[in-house]
Amino acid sequence: MKIAISGGTGFVGEALTEHFTSQGNHVFILTRNPDGRPPKENVTYVKWLSEDADYTELAGVEAFINLAGETINGKWTDEKKDKILSSRIQATREMLRIIEKMDPKPHTLINASAIGYYGTSENEKFDEQTTDAGNDFLAKVTEKWEAEAIRAEQYGVRVVRTRFGLILDKEEGALPRMALPYKLYAGGPIGSGDQWYSWIHIDDIVYLIDFALHNESVTGPVNATSPHPVQMDDFGRLLGRTLNRPHWLPLPGIVLRTTLGEMSTLILDGQKVFPQIALERGYKFKYPTLSAALSAIYEKAR
C-alpha cells in the first residue's frame, strides 16, 4: 500500500513510518524540508506547503494520515495559540487540495485530533457519543480541525478522526518530563491529584491507526486512549513504583499555572475518556493497563 503522512518526521509520524515500511508499504512523508534527509527504504520525502510543491509522486496513494501541526508545548501566548490553530487548518486544507486533484482518490483519511475536544472535567465520562465540544481553547481548536478534515467525505473518502490521549514513550512526549522528578527523588502529586489522565502507549497509537486504516467499519471520531484512564495521584504513584522511587513531594497547581499559564490545563485539568469505538470494532489493546505500559517502557531501558 502507498501511504502519505504529513508530520511524518515527528514523534508519532516516525513510529508509524517504521511500522508501515516494515510491513512492505511505501510511505510518502509530506514535509517542508525534504532535501538532505538520509535515504530510507520504502520512504519518499515530498515537499509540501510551498509554492513549488509538486505532488505528482503521490499518484496511486491509497491513504493519507494527517499529523501536521504546531506543537502545543510551550507557553500559550496569543501568537502561539494562533500558530497552533492556523497550522492545523492550513495543513488539513492542503491535504484536501491534494485529494481533490487526485484520480483515483485515496480511500481513507486518518486525521489526528485530541481528547481536548471534550473539554475538561473531574467527574464526567466521555466517549465518541459525546458530540458537544468543550469551551476551552484546545476544544475549539480540535473542533475546527475536525470540521476541516470531514470535508474529505465529499470526495468519497472515509474519514477517521483519531483523538489522541497522553501518549506514553520512554524518549518522546510527556512521560520523560513526568519521570524526571521521580528519578531525582522529588516526584509527587501534581495539583489536586484527582484529575484524570487518559493515556495510551505509543505502540497502541500505531496499531490502532493501522487497525482503523484496514477496517472500513471504523469511521468518524475514534478515541485513541487506553480503556483504563487513571487519576494523577495513582499515575504518579505507579510511575514511582515502576522507577523504584518515592511519590511524596506535592507540586501545587498554582506553581504550574503561574509558570505555564493557560497551557497548565494539560497537566492540572483532565478528562476521563473511553475508547468505545475501538473496543466495539474489535481492537485489542497491547497495553490496556498503565502498569503494563510503564513496565514495558522501562524494562526496555534496563
C-alpha positions in Angstrom: 0.0 0.0 0.0 1.1 3.6 -0.7 0.5 5.8 2.4 1.1 9.6 2.7 1.9 11.0 6.1 2.1 14.7 7.0 4.0 15.3 10.1 5.8 12.1 9.3 9.1 13.3 10.9 7.5 13.9 14.3 7.1 11.6 17.3 4.0 9.6 16.1 4.9 10.0 12.4 8.3 8.3 12.8 6.7 5.4 14.7 4.1 5.0 12.0 6.6 5.2 9.2 8.8 2.5 10.8 5.7 0.3 11.3 4.3 0.6 7.8 7.6 0.3 6.0 8.5 -2.8 8.0 5.3 -4.4 6.5 6.4 -3.6 2.9 4.3 -0.5 2.4 5.7 2.7 0.8 5.4 5.8 2.9 5.4 9.3 1.4 6.3 11.8 4.0 5.0 15.3 3.3 7.5 17.9 4.7 8.5 21.5 4.1 12.2 20.4 4.0 12.7 17.2 2.1 16.3 17.9 1.0 19.2 16.4 2.8 17.3 13.8 4.6 19.0 10.4 4.8 17.5 7.9 2.4 15.3 5.2 3.9 14.0 2.1 2.3 10.3 2.4 1.1 10.3 6.1 2.1 9.9 9.1 -0.2 10.1 12.7 1.0 7.7 15.1 -0.8 7.9 18.8 -0.4 4.6 20.4 0.5 3.1 23.7 1.8 5.2 25.5 -0.7 4.6 27.3 -4.0 6.9 25.0 -5.8 5.4 21.8 -4.3 5.0 19.0 -6.9 2.6 16.3 -5.8 2.9 14.1 -8.9 4.8 11.4 -6.8 1.6 10.9 -4.8 -0.3 9.3 -7.7 -1.6 6.0 -6.5 -1.5 6.8 -2.8 -4.4 5.0 -1.1 -4.5 6.6 2.3 -3.5 9.8 3.9 -2.6 10.3 7.6 -2.5 13.9 8.7 -0.5 14.6 11.9 0.8 18.1 11.0 0.5 21.0 13.3 2.4 23.3 15.6 3.4 21.7 18.9 1.2 22.6 21.9 4.2 22.6 24.2 5.3 26.0 25.4 3.5 29.0 26.9 0.3 29.8 25.1 0.8 33.4 24.1 -1.6 34.9 21.6 0.9 34.3 18.8 1.5 30.7 19.9 -2.3 30.0 20.0 -2.7 31.4 16.5 0.1 29.1 15.2 -1.5 26.1 17.0 -4.8 26.6 15.2 -3.7 28.0 11.9 -1.0 25.3 11.3 -3.6 22.6 11.7 -6.1 24.2 9.4 -3.5 25.1 6.8 -2.1 21.5 6.7 -5.6 19.9 6.5 -6.7 22.2 3.7 -3.6 21.5 1.7 -4.2 17.8 2.1 -7.8 18.3 0.9 -6.5 20.2 -2.1 -4.2 17.3 -3.0 -7.0 14.8 -2.6 -9.4 16.9 -4.8 -7.0 16.7 -7.7 -6.2 13.0 -7.4 -7.7 10.4 -9.7 -8.3 7.8 -8.4 -8.9 9.2 -4.9 -7.5 7.7 -1.8 -10.0 5.6 0.2 -9.1 6.8 3.6 -8.0 9.9 5.5 -6.9 9.4 9.1 -6.8 12.9 10.7 -5.1 13.4 14.1 -7.1 15.2 16.7 -7.1 15.2 20.5 -9.2 14.3 23.5 -9.0 18.0 24.2 -12.2 18.1 22.1 -14.2 17.2 25.1 -13.0 20.0 27.4 -12.0 19.1 31.0 -13.9 17.6 33.9 -13.1 15.7 37.1 -16.4 13.9 37.1 -17.8 13.5 33.6 -17.1 10.5 31.4 -16.5 11.0 27.7 -16.7 8.6 24.7 -17.3 9.1 21.0 -21.0 9.6 21.5 -20.2 12.9 23.3 -21.0 15.2 20.4 -20.6 18.6 22.0 -17.1 20.1 22.1 -15.9 21.8 25.3 -15.5 25.5 25.6 -11.7 25.9 26.2 -9.0 26.7 23.7 -8.0 23.2 22.9 -11.6 22.1 22.5 -12.2 24.9 20.0 -9.0 24.0 18.1 -9.9 20.4 17.7 -13.5 21.1 16.8 -12.3 23.4 13.9 -9.6 21.0 12.9 -12.0 18.0 12.7 -14.5 20.1 10.7 -11.9 20.7 8.0 -11.0 17.0 7.8 -14.6 15.9 7.5 -14.8 17.9 4.2 -12.8 15.0 2.6 -16.0 12.9 2.7 -17.3 15.0 -0.3 -14.7 13.2 -2.4 -15.9 9.7 -1.3 -13.0 9.4 1.2 -13.6 7.6 4.5 -12.5 10.0 7.3 -11.3 8.8 10.7 -10.6 11.4 13.4 -8.2 9.9 16.0 -8.4 11.8 19.2 -5.1 11.2 20.9 -4.7 11.0 24.7 -1.5 11.3 26.6 1.0 9.2 24.6 3.5 7.3 26.6 7.0 6.6 25.4 10.4 6.5 27.1 12.1 9.1 24.9 9.4 11.3 23.5 6.2 13.0 24.6 5.3 14.0 28.1 6.4 10.9 30.0 10.2 11.8 30.2 9.3 15.1 31.8 6.9 13.5 34.2 9.5 10.8 35.1 12.4 13.3 35.7 11.3 14.4 39.2 10.9 10.8 40.3 14.4 10.0 39.0 15.6 12.9 41.2 13.7 11.6 44.2 11.3 14.6 44.1 8.2 13.1 42.5 4.7 13.5 43.9 1.2 14.5 43.2 0.6 17.5 40.9 -2.2 19.9 41.7 -5.2 18.2 43.3 -4.0 14.7 42.2 -7.7 14.0 41.3 -7.5 15.0 37.6 -7.9 12.2 35.1 -5.2 11.2 32.7 -6.5 9.4 29.6 -3.3 7.8 28.3 -2.1 5.4 25.6 1.2 3.6 24.9 2.9 4.7 21.6 2.6 1.1 20.3 -1.2 1.2 20.7 -1.3 4.5 18.8 0.5 2.9 15.9 -1.5 -0.4 16.0 -4.9 1.5 16.4 -4.2 3.7 13.4 -3.2 0.6 11.4 -6.4 -1.1 12.6 -8.5 1.9 11.5 -6.8 2.0 8.2 -7.6 -1.6 7.3 -11.2 -1.7 8.8 -13.8 0.0 6.7 -16.3 -0.1 9.6 -14.1 2.4 11.5 -15.2 6.0 10.7 -15.8 9.3 12.5 -14.2 10.1 15.8 -12.1 7.4 17.5 -10.7 7.9 20.9 -7.0 6.8 20.9 -6.8 6.2 24.7 -6.4 3.2 26.9 -9.7 1.6 28.3 -8.3 2.3 31.8 -7.8 6.0 32.5 -6.3 6.9 35.9 -6.2 9.8 38.2 -3.0 11.8 38.5 -2.1 10.6 42.0 -2.5 7.0 41.0 -0.5 7.7 37.8 2.4 9.2 39.8 2.3 6.5 42.5 2.6 3.8 39.9 5.3 5.7 38.0 7.3 6.0 41.2 6.9 2.3 41.9 8.0 1.4 38.4 11.1 3.5 38.8 11.7 2.4 42.4 11.3 6.0 43.6 9.1 7.7 46.2 5.9 9.5 45.4 5.9 12.1 48.1 6.6 15.8 47.1 3.5 17.6 46.0 3.6 20.3 43.3 0.9 22.9 43.9 -1.2 23.8 41.0 -0.6 27.5 41.5 3.1 27.0 40.6 2.2 25.5 37.2 -0.5 28.0 36.5 2.0 30.8 37.2 4.8 29.4 35.2 2.9 27.8 32.3 -0.2 29.9 32.1 -3.1 28.5 30.1 -1.0 25.6 29.0 -1.1 24.2 32.5 -4.6 22.9 31.8 -2.9 19.9 30.1 -1.5 18.9 33.4 -3.9 20.2 36.0 -7.2 19.6 34.4 -8.1 16.3 32.9 -10.8 14.2 31.3 -11.9 10.6 31.7 -12.1 9.3 28.2 -13.0 5.8 26.9 -12.2 4.3 23.5 -15.7 2.9 22.9 -15.4 2.7 19.1 -12.1 0.9 19.2 -13.4 -1.7 21.6 -16.7 -2.2 19.8 -14.9 -2.7 16.4 -12.7 -5.3 18.0 -9.4 -3.6 18.6 -7.3 -5.4 21.2 -5.0 -3.1 23.2 -1.5 -4.3 23.6 -1.1 -2.3 26.8 -4.6 -1.8 28.3 -3.3 -1.0 31.8 -0.9 1.6 33.0 1.2 -0.9 34.9 1.7 -3.0 31.8 2.6 0.1 29.7 5.1 1.6 32.2 6.7 -1.8 32.8 7.2 -2.3 29.1 8.6 1.2 28.6 11.1 1.0 31.5 12.0 -2.7 31.1 13.4 -1.7 27.6 15.8 0.6 29.3 17.2 -2.0 31.7 
